[in-house]
Amino acid sequence: MSERIPNRYHVIAANLGTEDLLEADRIAEALRAVGWPYPNRSLVLREAVSCLSDALRGKSTEEIFRFFISRSGRRAHGIGKPPSAS
């Protein structure tokens, strides 16, 4: 009998706003345009988690908390968002 190989990926549900979905789609489309193999939202979100992990590696729980509070506060005030195309 063969040994079962564990799946590397797991399906999860996540709540994302319309702007976040549009941005993930924009990034995937940019990758598609230059020939990246299988560009999709999953790839974009996996890379986003990897970037977040890199940014928070070695940080204390307090530093992680402050990172999220800071980001949430900037988003709530519209700071750090790219300008809307009008």
Backbone as ProteinMPNN parsed JSONL, in Angstrom:
{"seq_chain_A": "MSERIPNRYHVIAANLGTEDLLEADRIAEALRAVGWPYPNRSLVLREAVSCLSDALRGKSTEEIFRFFISRSGRRAHGIGKPPSAS", "coords_chain_A": {"N_chain_A": [[0.84, -1.172, 0.0], [0.534, 2.234, -0.803], [2.039, 5.134, 0.688], [0.221, 7.889, 1.892], [0.459, 11.055, 0.435], [0.705, 14.186, 1.851], [-1.444, 16.963, 1.153], [-0.284, 20.03, -0.109], [-1.659, 22.389, -0.029], [-4.532, 24.018, 1.388], [-7.988, 24.5, 1.271], [-9.523, 27.493, 2.119], [-11.813, 29.813, 3.615], [-12.163, 33.249, 3.167], [-12.881, 36.578, 4.068], [-12.981, 39.183, 1.914], [-12.807, 42.537, 0.867], [-14.372, 44.329, -1.868], [-12.526, 46.067, -3.11], [-10.101, 44.874, -2.381], [-10.312, 42.403, -3.697], [-10.417, 43.278, -6.358], [-7.872, 44.391, -6.56], [-6.245, 42.123, -6.169], [-6.988, 40.714, -8.459], [-6.059, 42.529, -10.393], [-3.294, 42.382, -10.017], [-2.864, 39.662, -10.585], [-3.631, 39.697, -13.279], [-1.627, 41.343, -14.346], [0.574, 39.676, -14.001], [-0.236, 37.579, -15.658], [-0.15, 38.882, -18.11], [2.556, 39.056, -18.62], [3.232, 36.472, -18.945], [3.338, 34.737, -16.722], [3.08, 31.548, -15.222], [-0.073, 30.177, -14.51], [-1.379, 32.445, -13.097], [-3.32, 33.703, -10.487], [-5.868, 34.6, -8.034], [-5.278, 33.062, -5.757], [-2.498, 32.589, -5.91], [-1.602, 35.243, -5.672], [-2.542, 35.884, -3.081], [-1.193, 33.966, -1.534], [1.444, 34.847, -1.881], [1.184, 37.354, -0.698], [0.742, 36.644, 1.983], [3.207, 35.498, 2.476], [4.866, 37.758, 2.232], [3.885, 39.26, 4.407], [4.581, 37.568, 6.476], [7.382, 37.72, 6.253], [7.712, 40.43, 6.93], [6.953, 40.436, 9.588], [8.543, 38.616, 10.862], [10.404, 37.528, 13.608], [9.386, 39.463, 15.265], [7.905, 40.644, 18.304], [4.913, 39.698, 20.144], [3.669, 42.059, 20.902], [4.773, 43.909, 19.072], [3.733, 42.865, 16.707], [1.006, 43.254, 17.172], [0.967, 46.096, 17.279], [1.724, 46.643, 14.628], [-0.557, 45.753, 13.189], [-2.553, 47.394, 14.309], [-1.619, 49.909, 13.524], [-1.76, 49.668, 10.678], [-4.515, 49.226, 10.341], [-5.558, 51.602, 11.357], [-4.535, 53.486, 9.506], [-5.846, 52.63, 7.169], [-8.504, 53.08, 7.916], [-8.569, 55.813, 7.92], [-8.105, 56.35, 5.303], [-5.502, 56.635, 4.495], [-2.578, 55.892, 2.722], [-3.756, 54.494, 0.694], [-3.982, 53.853, -2.795], [-4.64, 56.495, -5.151], [-7.995, 56.913, -6.341], [-9.153, 56.005, -9.578], [-10.6, 58.388, -11.462]], "CA_chain_A": [[0.0, 0.0, 0.0], [1.355, 3.444, -0.873], [1.853, 6.103, 1.758], [-0.505, 9.073, 1.431], [1.246, 12.284, 0.398], [-0.163, 15.28, 2.303], [-1.685, 18.078, 0.24], [0.451, 21.228, 0.308], [-2.57, 23.525, 0.088], [-5.829, 23.781, 2.005], [-9.002, 25.474, 0.887], [-10.026, 28.266, 3.25], [-12.715, 30.914, 3.268], [-11.688, 34.527, 3.701], [-13.702, 37.723, 3.683], [-12.2, 40.26, 1.316], [-13.623, 43.59, 0.29], [-14.334, 44.456, -3.326], [-11.254, 46.69, -3.506], [-9.044, 43.871, -2.227], [-10.464, 41.44, -4.795], [-10.022, 43.943, -7.597], [-6.41, 44.531, -6.551], [-5.687, 40.787, -6.407], [-7.219, 40.429, -9.88], [-5.162, 43.391, -11.172], [-1.949, 41.822, -9.911], [-2.876, 38.41, -11.352], [-3.672, 40.051, -14.7], [-0.292, 41.834, -14.705], [1.421, 38.482, -14.131], [-0.708, 36.875, -16.855], [0.284, 39.651, -19.275], [3.97, 38.795, -18.882], [3.43, 35.051, -19.144], [3.513, 33.948, -15.506], [2.211, 30.364, -15.278], [-1.198, 30.052, -13.579], [-1.6, 33.584, -12.189], [-4.686, 33.795, -9.99], [-5.966, 35.196, -6.703], [-4.603, 32.217, -4.764], [-1.068, 32.904, -5.987], [-1.409, 36.586, -5.129], [-2.742, 35.856, -1.632], [-0.086, 33.217, -0.921], [2.605, 35.74, -1.849], [0.902, 38.398, 0.291], [0.992, 36.047, 3.296], [4.652, 35.355, 2.582], [5.409, 39.101, 2.503], [3.508, 39.602, 5.776], [5.432, 36.744, 7.342], [8.719, 38.326, 6.226], [7.676, 41.711, 7.643], [6.734, 40.238, 11.021], [9.467, 37.606, 11.389], [11.23, 37.98, 14.715], [8.701, 40.499, 16.045], [7.191, 40.197, 19.5], [3.457, 39.803, 20.001], [3.34, 43.484, 21.007], [5.12, 44.54, 17.79], [2.746, 42.402, 15.712], [-0.213, 43.983, 17.498], [1.135, 47.491, 16.845], [1.718, 46.634, 13.169], [-1.937, 45.662, 12.723], [-3.264, 48.605, 14.733], [-1.151, 50.984, 12.651], [-2.321, 49.46, 9.338], [-5.968, 49.413, 10.412], [-5.799, 53.031, 11.535], [-4.282, 54.175, 8.233], [-6.928, 52.281, 6.242], [-9.728, 53.733, 8.383], [-8.473, 57.229, 7.557], [-7.842, 56.474, 3.875], [-4.097, 56.931, 4.267], [-1.837, 54.777, 2.166], [-4.469, 53.883, -0.425], [-3.704, 54.526, -4.056], [-5.735, 57.366, -5.555], [-9.009, 56.293, -7.19], [-9.205, 56.483, -10.96], [-11.857, 59.09, -11.684]], "C_chain_A": [[0.889, 1.241, 0.0], [1.019, 4.388, 0.28], [1.18, 7.345, 1.181], [0.4, 10.297, 1.51], [0.327, 13.433, 0.815], [-0.268, 16.385, 1.249], [-0.962, 19.313, 0.772], [-0.475, 22.402, 0.58], [-3.878, 23.091, 0.718], [-6.779, 24.869, 1.537], [-9.492, 26.159, 2.152], [-11.028, 29.282, 2.728], [-12.153, 32.178, 3.91], [-12.614, 35.626, 3.211], [-12.793, 38.827, 3.168], [-13.163, 41.282, 0.739], [-13.451, 43.638, -1.225], [-13.012, 45.048, -3.797], [-10.105, 45.704, -3.423], [-9.102, 42.841, -3.352], [-10.035, 42.043, -6.126], [-8.501, 44.087, -7.68], [-5.739, 43.185, -6.796], [-5.843, 40.409, -7.879], [-6.289, 41.263, -10.772], [-3.74, 42.83, -11.17], [-1.851, 40.526, -10.709], [-2.878, 38.701, -12.852], [-2.312, 40.571, -15.171], [0.662, 40.656, -14.881], [1.061, 37.69, -15.389], [-0.154, 37.556, -18.118], [1.752, 39.404, -19.623], [4.286, 37.302, -18.941], [3.664, 34.208, -17.914], [2.578, 32.741, -15.57], [1.173, 30.36, -14.148], [-1.356, 31.229, -12.606], [-3.067, 33.631, -11.772], [-4.669, 34.411, -8.593], [-5.215, 34.376, -5.656], [-3.108, 32.496, -4.745], [-0.795, 34.25, -5.329], [-1.54, 36.569, -3.604], [-1.661, 35.053, -0.925], [1.167, 34.095, -0.821], [2.415, 36.869, -0.84], [1.162, 37.88, 1.705], [2.493, 35.877, 3.513], [5.311, 36.699, 2.897], [5.101, 39.541, 3.935], [4.371, 38.829, 6.766], [6.85, 37.316, 7.41], [8.751, 39.607, 7.054], [7.583, 41.522, 9.154], [7.667, 39.217, 11.663], [10.333, 38.223, 12.494], [10.591, 39.046, 15.588], [8.012, 39.868, 17.254], [5.687, 40.295, 19.256], [3.015, 41.262, 20.079], [3.643, 44.207, 19.692], [4.152, 44.118, 16.687], [1.428, 43.133, 15.919], [-0.137, 45.425, 16.995], [1.137, 47.611, 15.322], [0.281, 46.641, 12.649], [-2.761, 46.881, 13.121], [-2.901, 49.769, 13.817], [-1.765, 50.876, 11.256], [-3.823, 49.713, 9.331], [-6.32, 50.886, 10.546], [-5.59, 53.812, 10.248], [-5.391, 53.884, 7.227], [-8.214, 53.004, 6.618], [-9.751, 55.208, 7.993], [-8.15, 57.434, 6.084], [-6.407, 56.816, 3.548], [-3.421, 55.696, 3.714], [-2.544, 54.05, 1.042], [-4.068, 54.59, -1.701], [-4.892, 55.396, -4.442], [-6.706, 56.63, -6.477], [-8.942, 56.875, -8.581], [-10.568, 57.104, -11.196], [-11.922, 59.684, -13.062]], "O_chain_A": [[1.885, 1.292, 0.722], [-0.108, 4.434, 0.772], [1.539, 7.798, 0.094], [1.033, 10.542, 2.537], [-0.721, 13.636, 0.2], [0.698, 16.692, 0.551], [-1.021, 19.605, 1.966], [-0.124, 23.31, 1.333], [-4.284, 21.935, 0.597], [-6.393, 26.033, 1.425], [-9.833, 25.5, 3.135], [-11.072, 29.569, 1.532], [-11.721, 32.162, 5.063], [-13.073, 35.6, 2.069], [-11.944, 39.34, 3.896], [-14.207, 40.929, 0.19], [-12.515, 43.065, -1.782], [-12.438, 44.578, -4.779], [-9.23, 45.69, -4.29], [-8.069, 42.45, -3.896], [-9.367, 41.387, -6.925], [-7.915, 43.921, -8.75], [-4.768, 43.108, -7.549], [-4.926, 39.845, -8.476], [-5.79, 40.769, -11.784], [-3.07, 42.811, -12.203], [-0.875, 40.309, -11.426], [-2.194, 38.017, -13.614], [-1.892, 40.266, -16.288], [1.469, 40.644, -15.811], [1.939, 37.193, -16.095], [0.255, 36.888, -19.067], [2.147, 39.527, -20.782], [5.451, 36.907, -18.982], [4.138, 33.078, -18.026], [1.41, 32.884, -15.931], [1.516, 30.522, -12.976], [-1.456, 31.01, -11.399], [-3.956, 33.602, -12.624], [-3.609, 34.705, -8.04], [-4.583, 34.942, -4.764], [-2.515, 32.626, -3.674], [0.129, 34.383, -4.527], [-0.728, 37.181, -2.911], [-1.248, 35.418, 0.176], [1.862, 34.086, 0.196], [3.375, 37.295, -0.198], [1.734, 38.59, 2.532], [2.989, 36.092, 4.619], [6.212, 36.769, 3.733], [5.954, 40.127, 4.602], [4.831, 39.377, 7.768], [7.447, 37.389, 8.484], [9.705, 39.846, 7.795], [8.077, 42.353, 9.916], [7.593, 38.979, 12.868], [10.911, 39.297, 12.326], [11.201, 39.489, 16.56], [7.596, 38.71, 17.22], [5.246, 40.902, 18.28], [2.078, 41.657, 19.386], [2.847, 45.034, 19.248], [3.794, 44.927, 15.831], [0.803, 43.581, 14.957], [-1.07, 45.914, 16.358], [0.606, 48.581, 14.781], [-0.063, 47.436, 11.774], [-3.586, 47.349, 12.336], [-3.773, 50.523, 13.386], [-2.239, 51.871, 10.709], [-4.342, 50.346, 8.412], [-7.268, 51.363, 9.923], [-6.377, 54.702, 9.928], [-5.831, 54.784, 6.511], [-8.935, 53.486, 5.745], [-10.816, 55.782, 7.765], [-7.943, 58.568, 5.651], [-6.116, 57.247, 2.432], [-3.662, 54.583, 4.181], [-2.003, 53.093, 0.488], [-3.837, 55.799, -1.695], [-6.03, 55.074, -4.102], [-6.287, 55.817, -7.301], [-8.707, 58.07, -8.762], [-11.585, 56.413, -11.136], [-12.918, 60.313, -13.417]]}, "name": "protein", "num_of_chains": 1, "seq": "MSERIPNRYHVIAANLGTEDLLEADRIAEALRAVGWPYPNRSLVLREAVSCLSDALRGKSTEEIFRFFISRSGRRAHGIGKPPSAS"}
